Amino acid sequence: MGTAAVPGRFVAIDFETADYGRDSACALAVVVVDGLDVVEQRYALIRPPRSHIHFSYLHKITWAHVADKPVFGETWPTLLPLFEGAEFVAAHNASFDKGVLAECCRRSGHPPLALPFRCTVALARKTWGIRPANLPSVCRHLGIPLDHHHAASDALACAKIVIAARVTPTARSPQWR
């Protein structure tokens, strides 16, 4: 009888943006998972480059919340150590979060993150056949609590989706270990 491989470390992230610009991060949450356990969670409000926050109606973040917060270039170095030892970054609709991170890094002079991104939308479709695979639908299916469009809740939900897939026999793909 062999022993099951212990899943590795990954980081789940979620951004909220102020406007349509990929450089307009106004909140970022990072959840670190080691194996099947959430080991650290961080949330930061970020002062975006423009004061008009178009998406307040979604995430409830206003300029008053972020006017005195550090910009991304000051915030990112405090969060970057959380990615050490991670095998991948998970995000729901990963192309969005990857694009926001890349543009915010580029604009602030930080090097891009050198980790692969994995999308939990694709994971939910492949593992459980969930359609639509938006975050509220996946969370309902898996019984994960969600305060949608709050970066801390969204990132934790994303982490829990990956953890759920890790214990689902049909999701034993090395991509998600």
Protein Blocks (a to p, Z undefined) as FASTA:
>chain_A
ZZddddddddddddddfblbfklcfbdcddddehjacfbdcddddddfbfbdfklmmnop
afklmmmpccfklmmmmmmmmmgopabdcdehkllmmmmmmmmmmmnopacdfbdcddfk
lmmmmmnopacfbfklmmmmnopacdehiaklmmmmmmmmmmmmmmmmklmcfklZZ
